[in-house]
Amino acid sequence: MDLQSFFLVFLNLINNALIPLVVALAVLAFLWGIVVYVLADSDSAKEKGRNFMIWGIVGIFVMVSVWGLVAVLTGSFGLTSTPPTLPIVR
């Protein structure tokens, strides 16, 4: 496997597996905050649930914003999503 193939596999792993996993974790954190808040019987437990919801929303917002910014910049500068061809060193 050459270096370019390694980078392609690495980038595909990040784009197709890691990023959706992190977004799913942020959504789960938000939903867990809802569950904790609804089932809480004390103010401190409600505060913990509220914090989970807030940080879940912040995480989702940041990830979607960066994703949108990258899409806008890619479209503005006419870039492609394929990595450049690397020279073969022998």
PyMOL Python script that loads the backbone (N, CA, C, O; Angstrom):
from pymol import cmd

cmd.read_pdbstr("""\
ATOM      1  N   MET A   1       0.857  -1.176   0.000  1.00  0.00           N
ATOM      2  CA  MET A   1       0.000   0.000   0.000  1.00  0.00           C
ATOM      3  C   MET A   1       0.901   1.236   0.000  1.00  0.00           C
ATOM      4  O   MET A   1       1.771   1.380   0.858  1.00  0.00           O
ATOM      5  N   ASP A   2       0.685   2.111  -0.957  1.00  0.00           N
ATOM      6  CA  ASP A   2       1.496   3.318  -1.018  1.00  0.00           C
ATOM      7  C   ASP A   2       0.908   4.396  -0.104  1.00  0.00           C
ATOM      8  O   ASP A   2      -0.158   4.218   0.485  1.00  0.00           O
ATOM      9  N   LEU A   3       1.614   5.495  -0.001  1.00  0.00           N
ATOM     10  CA  LEU A   3       1.228   6.569   0.915  1.00  0.00           C
ATOM     11  C   LEU A   3      -0.101   7.199   0.539  1.00  0.00           C
ATOM     12  O   LEU A   3      -0.898   7.521   1.420  1.00  0.00           O
ATOM     13  N   GLN A   4      -0.357   7.381  -0.737  1.00  0.00           N
ATOM     14  CA  GLN A   4      -1.612   7.994  -1.172  1.00  0.00           C
ATOM     15  C   GLN A   4      -2.801   7.106  -0.817  1.00  0.00           C
ATOM     16  O   GLN A   4      -3.832   7.610  -0.370  1.00  0.00           O
ATOM     17  N   SER A   5      -2.677   5.815  -1.007  1.00  0.00           N
ATOM     18  CA  SER A   5      -3.757   4.895  -0.652  1.00  0.00           C
ATOM     19  C   SER A   5      -4.004   4.910   0.846  1.00  0.00           C
ATOM     20  O   SER A   5      -5.147   4.841   1.298  1.00  0.00           O
ATOM     21  N   PHE A   6      -2.922   5.001   1.615  1.00  0.00           N
ATOM     22  CA  PHE A   6      -3.066   5.081   3.070  1.00  0.00           C
ATOM     23  C   PHE A   6      -3.847   6.322   3.473  1.00  0.00           C
ATOM     24  O   PHE A   6      -4.742   6.248   4.315  1.00  0.00           O
ATOM     25  N   PHE A   7      -3.515   7.462   2.876  1.00  0.00           N
ATOM     26  CA  PHE A   7      -4.235   8.702   3.196  1.00  0.00           C
ATOM     27  C   PHE A   7      -5.691   8.636   2.769  1.00  0.00           C
ATOM     28  O   PHE A   7      -6.560   9.149   3.474  1.00  0.00           O
ATOM     29  N   LEU A   8      -5.976   8.019   1.633  1.00  0.00           N
ATOM     30  CA  LEU A   8      -7.363   7.864   1.193  1.00  0.00           C
ATOM     31  C   LEU A   8      -8.163   7.020   2.174  1.00  0.00           C
ATOM     32  O   LEU A   8      -9.297   7.359   2.512  1.00  0.00           O
ATOM     33  N   VAL A   9      -7.577   5.928   2.627  1.00  0.00           N
ATOM     34  CA  VAL A   9      -8.257   5.080   3.611  1.00  0.00           C
ATOM     35  C   VAL A   9      -8.466   5.845   4.907  1.00  0.00           C
ATOM     36  O   VAL A   9      -9.536   5.765   5.509  1.00  0.00           O
ATOM     37  N   PHE A  10      -7.465   6.578   5.336  1.00  0.00           N
ATOM     38  CA  PHE A  10      -7.548   7.357   6.574  1.00  0.00           C
ATOM     39  C   PHE A  10      -8.621   8.436   6.475  1.00  0.00           C
ATOM     40  O   PHE A  10      -9.416   8.594   7.402  1.00  0.00           O
ATOM     41  N   LEU A  11      -8.662   9.179   5.374  1.00  0.00           N
ATOM     42  CA  LEU A  11      -9.665  10.222   5.195  1.00  0.00           C
ATOM     43  C   LEU A  11     -11.071   9.639   5.091  1.00  0.00           C
ATOM     44  O   LEU A  11     -12.015  10.207   5.640  1.00  0.00           O
ATOM     45  N   ASN A  12     -11.220   8.525   4.401  1.00  0.00           N
ATOM     46  CA  ASN A  12     -12.526   7.879   4.314  1.00  0.00           C
ATOM     47  C   ASN A  12     -12.991   7.389   5.675  1.00  0.00           C
ATOM     48  O   ASN A  12     -14.179   7.466   5.988  1.00  0.00           O
ATOM     49  N   LEU A  13     -12.072   6.888   6.486  1.00  0.00           N
ATOM     50  CA  LEU A  13     -12.423   6.453   7.835  1.00  0.00           C
ATOM     51  C   LEU A  13     -12.931   7.623   8.663  1.00  0.00           C
ATOM     52  O   LEU A  13     -13.928   7.499   9.376  1.00  0.00           O
ATOM     53  N   ILE A  14     -12.257   8.747   8.572  1.00  0.00           N
ATOM     54  CA  ILE A  14     -12.681   9.927   9.328  1.00  0.00           C
ATOM     55  C   ILE A  14     -14.026  10.431   8.822  1.00  0.00           C
ATOM     56  O   ILE A  14     -14.933  10.670   9.619  1.00  0.00           O
ATOM     57  N   ASN A  15     -14.167  10.595   7.518  1.00  0.00           N
ATOM     58  CA  ASN A  15     -15.390  11.175   6.957  1.00  0.00           C
ATOM     59  C   ASN A  15     -16.598  10.257   7.070  1.00  0.00           C
ATOM     60  O   ASN A  15     -17.712  10.737   7.283  1.00  0.00           O
ATOM     61  N   ASN A  16     -16.408   8.966   6.933  1.00  0.00           N
ATOM     62  CA  ASN A  16     -17.537   8.052   6.868  1.00  0.00           C
ATOM     63  C   ASN A  16     -17.836   7.333   8.175  1.00  0.00           C
ATOM     64  O   ASN A  16     -18.910   6.748   8.319  1.00  0.00           O
ATOM     65  N   ALA A  17     -16.916   7.361   9.126  1.00  0.00           N
ATOM     66  CA  ALA A  17     -17.154   6.640  10.375  1.00  0.00           C
ATOM     67  C   ALA A  17     -17.011   7.534  11.600  1.00  0.00           C
ATOM     68  O   ALA A  17     -17.887   7.543  12.465  1.00  0.00           O
ATOM     69  N   LEU A  18     -15.932   8.274  11.682  1.00  0.00           N
ATOM     70  CA  LEU A  18     -15.648   9.023  12.902  1.00  0.00           C
ATOM     71  C   LEU A  18     -16.571  10.228  13.082  1.00  0.00           C
ATOM     72  O   LEU A  18     -17.111  10.429  14.170  1.00  0.00           O
ATOM     73  N   ILE A  19     -16.755  11.016  12.054  1.00  0.00           N
ATOM     74  CA  ILE A  19     -17.598  12.210  12.171  1.00  0.00           C
ATOM     75  C   ILE A  19     -19.052  11.847  12.467  1.00  0.00           C
ATOM     76  O   ILE A  19     -19.643  12.446  13.366  1.00  0.00           O
ATOM     77  N   PRO A  20     -19.663  10.883  11.745  1.00  0.00           N
ATOM     78  CA  PRO A  20     -21.029  10.506  12.126  1.00  0.00           C
ATOM     79  C   PRO A  20     -21.126   9.945  13.548  1.00  0.00           C
ATOM     80  O   PRO A  20     -22.134  10.143  14.227  1.00  0.00           O
ATOM     81  N   LEU A  21     -20.084   9.249  13.993  1.00  0.00           N
ATOM     82  CA  LEU A  21     -20.086   8.727  15.355  1.00  0.00           C
ATOM     83  C   LEU A  21     -20.085   9.855  16.381  1.00  0.00           C
ATOM     84  O   LEU A  21     -20.822   9.796  17.366  1.00  0.00           O
ATOM     85  N   VAL A  22     -19.280  10.865  16.164  1.00  0.00           N
ATOM     86  CA  VAL A  22     -19.203  11.989  17.096  1.00  0.00           C
ATOM     87  C   VAL A  22     -20.522  12.772  17.103  1.00  0.00           C
ATOM     88  O   VAL A  22     -20.978  13.196  18.165  1.00  0.00           O
ATOM     89  N   VAL A  23     -21.130  12.967  15.947  1.00  0.00           N
ATOM     90  CA  VAL A  23     -22.429  13.644  15.890  1.00  0.00           C
ATOM     91  C   VAL A  23     -23.482  12.811  16.630  1.00  0.00           C
ATOM     92  O   VAL A  23     -24.303  13.357  17.367  1.00  0.00           O
ATOM     93  N   ALA A  24     -23.453  11.503  16.434  1.00  0.00           N
ATOM     94  CA  ALA A  24     -24.400  10.634  17.133  1.00  0.00           C
ATOM     95  C   ALA A  24     -24.197  10.692  18.643  1.00  0.00           C
ATOM     96  O   ALA A  24     -25.170  10.666  19.398  1.00  0.00           O
ATOM     97  N   LEU A  25     -22.953  10.769  19.090  1.00  0.00           N
ATOM     98  CA  LEU A  25     -22.686  10.894  20.523  1.00  0.00           C
ATOM     99  C   LEU A  25     -23.218  12.206  21.080  1.00  0.00           C
ATOM    100  O   LEU A  25     -23.730  12.239  22.199  1.00  0.00           O
ATOM    101  N   ALA A  26     -23.104  13.278  20.321  1.00  0.00           N
ATOM    102  CA  ALA A  26     -23.647  14.569  20.769  1.00  0.00           C
ATOM    103  C   ALA A  26     -25.165  14.513  20.862  1.00  0.00           C
ATOM    104  O   ALA A  26     -25.748  15.057  21.801  1.00  0.00           O
ATOM    105  N   VAL A  27     -25.807  13.868  19.907  1.00  0.00           N
ATOM    106  CA  VAL A  27     -27.265  13.718  19.951  1.00  0.00           C
ATOM    107  C   VAL A  27     -27.665  12.852  21.145  1.00  0.00           C
ATOM    108  O   VAL A  27     -28.634  13.160  21.839  1.00  0.00           O
ATOM    109  N   LEU A  28     -26.921  11.772  21.384  1.00  0.00           N
ATOM    110  CA  LEU A  28     -27.203  10.927  22.546  1.00  0.00           C
ATOM    111  C   LEU A  28     -27.003  11.680  23.859  1.00  0.00           C
ATOM    112  O   LEU A  28     -27.763  11.474  24.805  1.00  0.00           O
ATOM    113  N   ALA A  29     -25.998  12.546  23.930  1.00  0.00           N
ATOM    114  CA  ALA A  29     -25.796  13.354  25.139  1.00  0.00           C
ATOM    115  C   ALA A  29     -26.988  14.276  25.369  1.00  0.00           C
ATOM    116  O   ALA A  29     -27.435  14.442  26.503  1.00  0.00           O
ATOM    117  N   PHE A  30     -27.498  14.869  24.307  1.00  0.00           N
ATOM    118  CA  PHE A  30     -28.674  15.721  24.424  1.00  0.00           C
ATOM    119  C   PHE A  30     -29.889  14.917  24.899  1.00  0.00           C
ATOM    120  O   PHE A  30     -30.603  15.342  25.807  1.00  0.00           O
ATOM    121  N   LEU A  31     -30.120  13.759  24.283  1.00  0.00           N
ATOM    122  CA  LEU A  31     -31.256  12.927  24.680  1.00  0.00           C
ATOM    123  C   LEU A  31     -31.106  12.407  26.107  1.00  0.00           C
ATOM    124  O   LEU A  31     -32.091  12.323  26.840  1.00  0.00           O
ATOM    125  N   TRP A  32     -29.888  12.059  26.506  1.00  0.00           N
ATOM    126  CA  TRP A  32     -29.648  11.629  27.881  1.00  0.00           C
ATOM    127  C   TRP A  32     -29.948  12.771  28.854  1.00  0.00           C
ATOM    128  O   TRP A  32     -30.487  12.540  29.936  1.00  0.00           O
ATOM    129  N   GLY A  33     -29.608  13.977  28.477  1.00  0.00           N
ATOM    130  CA  GLY A  33     -29.930  15.135  29.312  1.00  0.00           C
ATOM    131  C   GLY A  33     -31.429  15.299  29.484  1.00  0.00           C
ATOM    132  O   GLY A  33     -31.894  15.651  30.568  1.00  0.00           O
ATOM    133  N   ILE A  34     -32.193  15.046  28.420  1.00  0.00           N
ATOM    134  CA  ILE A  34     -33.655  15.117  28.519  1.00  0.00           C
ATOM    135  C   ILE A  34     -34.171  14.067  29.501  1.00  0.00           C
ATOM    136  O   ILE A  34     -35.017  14.362  30.345  1.00  0.00           O
ATOM    137  N   VAL A  35     -33.659  12.845  29.388  1.00  0.00           N
ATOM    138  CA  VAL A  35     -34.095  11.763  30.276  1.00  0.00           C
ATOM    139  C   VAL A  35     -33.758  12.087  31.718  1.00  0.00           C
ATOM    140  O   VAL A  35     -34.598  11.924  32.603  1.00  0.00           O
ATOM    141  N   VAL A  36     -32.545  12.540  31.964  1.00  0.00           N
ATOM    142  CA  VAL A  36     -32.129  12.870  33.331  1.00  0.00           C
ATOM    143  C   VAL A  36     -32.977  14.016  33.878  1.00  0.00           C
ATOM    144  O   VAL A  36     -33.378  13.984  35.042  1.00  0.00           O
ATOM    145  N   TYR A  37     -33.249  15.008  33.070  1.00  0.00           N
ATOM    146  CA  TYR A  37     -34.034  16.167  33.519  1.00  0.00           C
ATOM    147  C   TYR A  37     -35.470  15.762  33.852  1.00  0.00           C
ATOM    148  O   TYR A  37     -36.014  16.186  34.872  1.00  0.00           O
ATOM    149  N   VAL A  38     -36.077  14.952  33.003  1.00  0.00           N
ATOM    150  CA  VAL A  38     -37.478  14.566  33.214  1.00  0.00           C
ATOM    151  C   VAL A  38     -37.618  13.650  34.428  1.00  0.00           C
ATOM    152  O   VAL A  38     -38.578  13.776  35.189  1.00  0.00           O
ATOM    153  N   LEU A  39     -36.676  12.735  34.616  1.00  0.00           N
ATOM    154  CA  LEU A  39     -36.773  11.775  35.709  1.00  0.00           C
ATOM    155  C   LEU A  39     -36.176  12.284  37.025  1.00  0.00           C
ATOM    156  O   LEU A  39     -36.228  11.584  38.035  1.00  0.00           O
ATOM    157  N   ALA A  40     -35.618  13.480  37.023  1.00  0.00           N
ATOM    158  CA  ALA A  40     -34.954  14.005  38.219  1.00  0.00           C
ATOM    159  C   ALA A  40     -35.978  14.374  39.287  1.00  0.00           C
ATOM    160  O   ALA A  40     -37.077  14.846  38.994  1.00  0.00           O
ATOM    161  N   ASP A  41     -35.577  14.142  40.535  1.00  0.00           N
ATOM    162  CA  ASP A  41     -36.445  14.522  41.636  1.00  0.00           C
ATOM    163  C   ASP A  41     -35.834  15.624  42.503  1.00  0.00           C
ATOM    164  O   ASP A  41     -36.482  16.115  43.427  1.00  0.00           O
ATOM    165  N   SER A  42     -34.611  16.008  42.214  1.00  0.00           N
ATOM    166  CA  SER A  42     -33.978  17.095  42.959  1.00  0.00           C
ATOM    167  C   SER A  42     -33.477  18.164  41.985  1.00  0.00           C
ATOM    168  O   SER A  42     -33.340  17.935  40.784  1.00  0.00           O
ATOM    169  N   ASP A  43     -33.212  19.327  42.551  1.00  0.00           N
ATOM    170  CA  ASP A  43     -32.737  20.434  41.713  1.00  0.00           C
ATOM    171  C   ASP A  43     -31.337  20.169  41.149  1.00  0.00           C
ATOM    172  O   ASP A  43     -31.037  20.568  40.023  1.00  0.00           O
ATOM    173  N   SER A  44     -30.487  19.504  41.922  1.00  0.00           N
ATOM    174  CA  SER A  44     -29.135  19.229  41.426  1.00  0.00           C
ATOM    175  C   SER A  44     -29.172  18.230  40.260  1.00  0.00           C
ATOM    176  O   SER A  44     -28.385  18.348  39.322  1.00  0.00           O
ATOM    177  N   ALA A  45     -30.074  17.258  40.315  1.00  0.00           N
ATOM    178  CA  ALA A  45     -30.202  16.309  39.207  1.00  0.00           C
ATOM    179  C   ALA A  45     -30.777  16.999  37.979  1.00  0.00           C
ATOM    180  O   ALA A  45     -30.364  16.705  36.857  1.00  0.00           O
ATOM    181  N   LYS A  46     -31.726  17.915  38.175  1.00  0.00           N
ATOM    182  CA  LYS A  46     -32.272  18.681  37.053  1.00  0.00           C
ATOM    183  C   LYS A  46     -31.180  19.548  36.424  1.00  0.00           C
ATOM    184  O   LYS A  46     -31.123  19.691  35.203  1.00  0.00           O
ATOM    185  N   GLU A  47     -30.323  20.118  37.253  1.00  0.00           N
ATOM    186  CA  GLU A  47     -29.210  20.933  36.749  1.00  0.00           C
ATOM    187  C   GLU A  47     -28.246  20.079  35.921  1.00  0.00           C
ATOM    188  O   GLU A  47     -27.750  20.525  34.886  1.00  0.00           O
ATOM    189  N   LYS A  48     -27.984  18.858  36.376  1.00  0.00           N
ATOM    190  CA  LYS A  48     -27.104  17.960  35.629  1.00  0.00           C
ATOM    191  C   LYS A  48     -27.710  17.619  34.269  1.00  0.00           C
ATOM    192  O   LYS A  48     -27.002  17.610  33.263  1.00  0.00           O
ATOM    193  N   GLY A  49     -28.999  17.343  34.231  1.00  0.00           N
ATOM    194  CA  GLY A  49     -29.673  17.057  32.971  1.00  0.00           C
ATOM    195  C   GLY A  49     -29.677  18.257  32.045  1.00  0.00           C
ATOM    196  O   GLY A  49     -29.486  18.120  30.837  1.00  0.00           O
ATOM    197  N   ARG A  50     -29.896  19.438  32.614  1.00  0.00           N
ATOM    198  CA  ARG A  50     -29.884  20.665  31.813  1.00  0.00           C
ATOM    199  C   ARG A  50     -28.506  20.902  31.217  1.00  0.00           C
ATOM    200  O   ARG A  50     -28.398  21.334  30.070  1.00  0.00           O
ATOM    201  N   ASN A  51     -27.454  20.628  31.975  1.00  0.00           N
ATOM    202  CA  ASN A  51     -26.093  20.799  31.459  1.00  0.00           C
ATOM    203  C   ASN A  51     -25.801  19.826  30.318  1.00  0.00           C
ATOM    204  O   ASN A  51     -25.153  20.193  29.338  1.00  0.00           O
ATOM    205  N   PHE A  52     -26.277  18.584  30.443  1.00  0.00           N
ATOM    206  CA  PHE A  52     -26.109  17.625  29.343  1.00  0.00           C
ATOM    207  C   PHE A  52     -26.809  18.133  28.087  1.00  0.00           C
ATOM    208  O   PHE A  52     -26.255  18.058  26.990  1.00  0.00           O
ATOM    209  N   MET A  53     -28.018  18.648  28.245  1.00  0.00           N
ATOM    210  CA  MET A  53     -28.756  19.150  27.081  1.00  0.00           C
ATOM    211  C   MET A  53     -28.033  20.328  26.440  1.00  0.00           C
ATOM    212  O   MET A  53     -27.907  20.390  25.217  1.00  0.00           O
ATOM    213  N   ILE A  54     -27.565  21.249  27.251  1.00  0.00           N
ATOM    214  CA  ILE A  54     -26.874  22.436  26.724  1.00  0.00           C
ATOM    215  C   ILE A  54     -25.607  22.039  25.978  1.00  0.00           C
ATOM    216  O   ILE A  54     -25.380  22.505  24.862  1.00  0.00           O
ATOM    217  N   TRP A  55     -24.773  21.178  26.580  1.00  0.00           N
ATOM    218  CA  TRP A  55     -23.519  20.793  25.931  1.00  0.00           C
ATOM    219  C   TRP A  55     -23.763  19.916  24.716  1.00  0.00           C
ATOM    220  O   TRP A  55     -22.983  19.947  23.764  1.00  0.00           O
ATOM    221  N   GLY A  56     -24.841  19.133  24.735  1.00  0.00           N
ATOM    222  CA  GLY A  56     -25.197  18.363  23.543  1.00  0.00           C
ATOM    223  C   GLY A  56     -25.564  19.276  22.389  1.00  0.00           C
ATOM    224  O   GLY A  56     -25.138  19.051  21.256  1.00  0.00           O
ATOM    225  N   ILE A  57     -26.356  20.311  22.670  1.00  0.00           N
ATOM    226  CA  ILE A  57     -26.736  21.272  21.634  1.00  0.00           C
ATOM    227  C   ILE A  57     -25.515  22.050  21.140  1.00  0.00           C
ATOM    228  O   ILE A  57     -25.363  22.277  19.940  1.00  0.00           O
ATOM    229  N   VAL A  58     -24.657  22.454  22.059  1.00  0.00           N
ATOM    230  CA  VAL A  58     -23.439  23.176  21.667  1.00  0.00           C
ATOM    231  C   VAL A  58     -22.565  22.303  20.765  1.00  0.00           C
ATOM    232  O   VAL A  58     -22.042  22.779  19.758  1.00  0.00           O
ATOM    233  N   GLY A  59     -22.409  21.032  21.124  1.00  0.00           N
ATOM    234  CA  GLY A  59     -21.607  20.127  20.313  1.00  0.00           C
ATOM    235  C   GLY A  59     -22.184  19.937  18.918  1.00  0.00           C
ATOM    236  O   GLY A  59     -21.457  19.980  17.926  1.00  0.00           O
ATOM    237  N   ILE A  60     -23.491  19.728  18.847  1.00  0.00           N
ATOM    238  CA  ILE A  60     -24.145  19.565  17.544  1.00  0.00           C
ATOM    239  C   ILE A  60     -23.987  20.836  16.719  1.00  0.00           C
ATOM    240  O   ILE A  60     -23.665  20.767  15.533  1.00  0.00           O
ATOM    241  N   PHE A  61     -24.210  21.998  17.335  1.00  0.00           N
ATOM    242  CA  PHE A  61     -24.099  23.268  16.632  1.00  0.00           C
ATOM    243  C   PHE A  61     -22.693  23.491  16.080  1.00  0.00           C
ATOM    244  O   PHE A  61     -22.535  23.892  14.926  1.00  0.00           O
ATOM    245  N   VAL A  62     -21.690  23.238  16.885  1.00  0.00           N
ATOM    246  CA  VAL A  62     -20.305  23.453  16.446  1.00  0.00           C
ATOM    247  C   VAL A  62     -19.955  22.522  15.287  1.00  0.00           C
ATOM    248  O   VAL A  62     -19.356  22.952  14.302  1.00  0.00           O
ATOM    249  N   MET A  63     -20.327  21.247  15.404  1.00  0.00           N
ATOM    250  CA  MET A  63     -19.977  20.296  14.346  1.00  0.00           C
ATOM    251  C   MET A  63     -20.693  20.619  13.032  1.00  0.00           C
ATOM    252  O   MET A  63     -20.086  20.562  11.962  1.00  0.00           O
ATOM    253  N   VAL A  64     -21.969  20.953  13.114  1.00  0.00           N
ATOM    254  CA  VAL A  64     -22.710  21.275  11.895  1.00  0.00           C
ATOM    255  C   VAL A  64     -22.210  22.595  11.303  1.00  0.00           C
ATOM    256  O   VAL A  64     -22.147  22.735  10.081  1.00  0.00           O
ATOM    257  N   SER A  65     -21.856  23.557  12.146  1.00  0.00           N
ATOM    258  CA  SER A  65     -21.336  24.836  11.656  1.00  0.00           C
ATOM    259  C   SER A  65     -20.012  24.661  10.925  1.00  0.00           C
ATOM    260  O   SER A  65     -19.815  25.228   9.850  1.00  0.00           O
ATOM    261  N   VAL A  66     -19.115  23.887  11.496  1.00  0.00           N
ATOM    262  CA  VAL A  66     -17.819  23.651  10.850  1.00  0.00           C
ATOM    263  C   VAL A  66     -18.019  22.889   9.545  1.00  0.00           C
ATOM    264  O   VAL A  66     -17.369  23.187   8.543  1.00  0.00           O
ATOM    265  N   TRP A  67     -18.914  21.910   9.557  1.00  0.00           N
ATOM    266  CA  TRP A  67     -19.219  21.145   8.348  1.00  0.00           C
ATOM    267  C   TRP A  67     -19.754  22.065   7.255  1.00  0.00           C
ATOM    268  O   TRP A  67     -19.353  21.947   6.097  1.00  0.00           O
ATOM    269  N   GLY A  68     -20.659  22.981   7.613  1.00  0.00           N
ATOM    270  CA  GLY A  68     -21.195  23.942   6.646  1.00  0.00           C
ATOM    271  C   GLY A  68     -20.136  24.911   6.152  1.00  0.00           C
ATOM    272  O   GLY A  68     -20.089  25.232   4.965  1.00  0.00           O
ATOM    273  N   LEU A  69     -19.281  25.381   7.062  1.00  0.00           N
ATOM    274  CA  LEU A  69     -18.209  26.300   6.675  1.00  0.00           C
ATOM    275  C   LEU A  69     -17.245  25.637   5.696  1.00  0.00           C
ATOM    276  O   LEU A  69     -16.819  26.260   4.724  1.00  0.00           O
ATOM    277  N   VAL A  70     -16.908  24.398   5.948  1.00  0.00           N
ATOM    278  CA  VAL A  70     -16.022  23.680   5.026  1.00  0.00           C
ATOM    279  C   VAL A  70     -16.698  23.526   3.662  1.00  0.00           C
ATOM    280  O   VAL A  70     -16.044  23.667   2.629  1.00  0.00           O
ATOM    281  N   ALA A  71     -17.992  23.239   3.653  1.00  0.00           N
ATOM    282  CA  ALA A  71     -18.717  23.093   2.383  1.00  0.00           C
ATOM    283  C   ALA A  71     -18.760  24.418   1.627  1.00  0.00           C
ATOM    284  O   ALA A  71     -18.596  24.430   0.407  1.00  0.00           O
ATOM    285  N   VAL A  72     -18.974  25.527   2.321  1.00  0.00           N
ATOM    286  CA  VAL A  72     -19.009  26.842   1.673  1.00  0.00           C
ATOM    287  C   VAL A  72     -17.633  27.195   1.114  1.00  0.00           C
ATOM    288  O   VAL A  72     -17.529  27.658  -0.022  1.00  0.00           O
ATOM    289  N   LEU A  73     -16.585  26.983   1.892  1.00  0.00           N
ATOM    290  CA  LEU A  73     -15.237  27.304   1.425  1.00  0.00           C
ATOM    291  C   LEU A  73     -14.832  26.407   0.258  1.00  0.00           C
ATOM    292  O   LEU A  73     -14.196  26.865  -0.692  1.00  0.00           O
ATOM    293  N   THR A  74     -15.200  25.139   0.333  1.00  0.00           N
ATOM    294  CA  THR A  74     -14.888  24.224  -0.764  1.00  0.00           C
ATOM    295  C   THR A  74     -15.584  24.662  -2.043  1.00  0.00           C
ATOM    296  O   THR A  74     -14.981  24.652  -3.116  1.00  0.00           O
ATOM    297  N   GLY A  75     -16.850  25.047  -1.935  1.00  0.00           N
ATOM    298  CA  GLY A  75     -17.583  25.506  -3.107  1.00  0.00           C
ATOM    299  C   GLY A  75     -17.096  26.851  -3.623  1.00  0.00           C
ATOM    300  O   GLY A  75     -17.072  27.082  -4.831  1.00  0.00           O
ATOM    301  N   SER A  76     -16.710  27.736  -2.716  1.00  0.00           N
ATOM    302  CA  SER A  76     -16.261  29.077  -3.115  1.00  0.00           C
ATOM    303  C   SER A  76     -14.947  29.045  -3.882  1.00  0.00           C
ATOM    304  O   SER A  76     -14.759  29.793  -4.841  1.00  0.00           O
ATOM    305  N   PHE A  77     -14.051  28.183  -3.459  1.00  0.00           N
ATOM    306  CA  PHE A  77     -12.746  28.128  -4.094  1.00  0.00           C
ATOM    307  C   PHE A  77     -12.646  27.038  -5.152  1.00  0.00           C
ATOM    308  O   PHE A  77     -11.573  26.824  -5.716  1.00  0.00           O
ATOM    309  N   GLY A  78     -13.744  26.348  -5.428  1.00  0.00           N
ATOM    310  CA  GLY A  78     -13.755  25.328  -6.465  1.00  0.00           C
ATOM    311  C   GLY A  78     -12.886  24.130  -6.151  1.00  0.00           C
ATOM    312  O   GLY A  78     -12.315  23.520  -7.055  1.00  0.00           O
ATOM    313  N   LEU A  79     -12.780  23.790  -4.890  1.00  0.00           N
ATOM    314  CA  LEU A  79     -11.957  22.657  -4.493  1.00  0.00           C
ATOM    315  C   LEU A  79     -12.749  21.367  -4.642  1.00  0.00           C
ATOM    316  O   LEU A  79     -13.980  21.376  -4.644  1.00  0.00           O
ATOM    317  N   THR A  80     -12.041  20.279  -4.764  1.00  0.00           N
ATOM    318  CA  THR A  80     -12.692  18.976  -4.837  1.00  0.00           C
ATOM    319  C   THR A  80     -12.416  18.209  -3.552  1.00  0.00           C
ATOM    320  O   THR A  80     -11.529  18.562  -2.774  1.00  0.00           O
ATOM    321  N   SER A  81     -13.178  17.175  -3.351  1.00  0.00           N
ATOM    322  CA  SER A  81     -12.991  16.389  -2.134  1.00  0.00           C
ATOM    323  C   SER A  81     -11.974  15.267  -2.314  1.00  0.00           C
ATOM    324  O   SER A  81     -11.737  14.490  -1.390  1.00  0.00           O
ATOM    325  N   THR A  82     -11.380  15.180  -3.487  1.00  0.00           N
ATOM    326  CA  THR A  82     -10.355  14.159  -3.697  1.00  0.00           C
ATOM    327  C   THR A  82      -9.003  14.723  -3.307  1.00  0.00           C
ATOM    328  O   THR A  82      -8.696  15.871  -3.626  1.00  0.00           O
ATOM    329  N   PRO A  83      -8.200  13.941  -2.630  1.00  0.00           N
ATOM    330  CA  PRO A  83      -6.886  14.435  -2.222  1.00  0.00           C
ATOM    331  C   PRO A  83      -5.955  14.538  -3.429  1.00  0.00           C
ATOM    332  O   PRO A  83      -6.155  13.851  -4.430  1.00  0.00           O
ATOM    333  N   PRO A  84      -4.955  15.384  -3.335  1.00  0.00           N
ATOM    334  CA  PRO A  84      -4.022  15.528  -4.455  1.00  0.00           C
ATOM    335  C   PRO A  84      -3.193  14.259  -4.632  1.00  0.00           C
ATOM    336  O   PRO A  84      -3.048  13.459  -3.708  1.00  0.00           O
ATOM    337  N   THR A  85      -2.664  14.097  -5.815  1.00  0.00           N
ATOM    338  CA  THR A  85      -1.809  12.955  -6.108  1.00  0.00           C
ATOM    339  C   THR A  85      -0.438  13.220  -5.517  1.00  0.00           C
ATOM    340  O   THR A  85       0.191  14.245  -5.783  1.00  0.00           O
ATOM    341  N   LEU A  86       0.004  12.280  -4.717  1.00  0.00           N
ATOM    342  CA  LEU A  86       1.320  12.422  -4.080  1.00  0.00           C
ATOM    343  C   LEU A  86       2.387  11.794  -4.965  1.00  0.00           C
ATOM    344  O   LEU A  86       2.132  10.789  -5.629  1.00  0.00           O
ATOM    345  N   PRO A  87       3.572  12.378  -4.978  1.00  0.00           N
ATOM    346  CA  PRO A  87       4.648  11.782  -5.785  1.00  0.00           C
ATOM    347  C   PRO A  87       5.115  10.464  -5.151  1.00  0.00           C
ATOM    348  O   PRO A  87       5.101  10.302  -3.931  1.00  0.00           O
ATOM    349  N   ILE A  88       5.516   9.558  -5.990  1.00  0.00           N
ATOM    350  CA  ILE A  88       6.017   8.270  -5.520  1.00  0.00           C
ATOM    351  C   ILE A  88       7.519   8.393  -5.306  1.00  0.00           C
ATOM    352  O   ILE A  88       8.276   8.701  -6.227  1.00  0.00           O
ATOM    353  N   VAL A  89       7.926   8.144  -4.076  1.00  0.00           N
ATOM    354  CA  VAL A  89       9.355   8.213  -3.714  1.00  0.00           C
ATOM    355  C   VAL A  89       9.908   6.799  -3.724  1.00  0.00           C
ATOM    356  O   VAL A  89       9.379   5.909  -3.058  1.00  0.00           O
ATOM    357  N   ARG A  90      10.978   6.600  -4.485  1.00  0.00           N
ATOM    358  CA  ARG A  90      11.578   5.263  -4.559  1.00  0.00           C
ATOM    359  C   ARG A  90      12.989   5.283  -4.079  1.00  0.00           C
ATOM    360  O   ARG A  90      13.653   4.247  -4.070  1.00  0.00           O
TER     361      ARG A  90
END
""", "prot")
cmd.dss("prot")
cmd.show_as("cartoon", "prot")
cmd.util.cbc("prot")
cmd.orient("prot")
